[in-house]
Amino acid sequence: MEVKDMEINKKCEKCSNTKLKFSTRQMRSGDEGQMTFFHCPVCSHTFTEN
């Protein structure tokens, strides 16, 4: 299951913008955590967190 286009107060690693878009996705089996994908609408930088 994937959730799209939610916004969070998190700092961009590249340009320091503090409003990022994010989505989550289950990458492997159900017993492992979701991966979070962050996207900066200002500089288009994308990064992930487990």
Summary of the structure (lengths in Angstrom):
residues: 50
radius of gyration: 11.5
end to end distance: 15.5
largest distance: 34.7
contacts: 109
relative contact order: 0.30
helix: 0%
strand: 48%
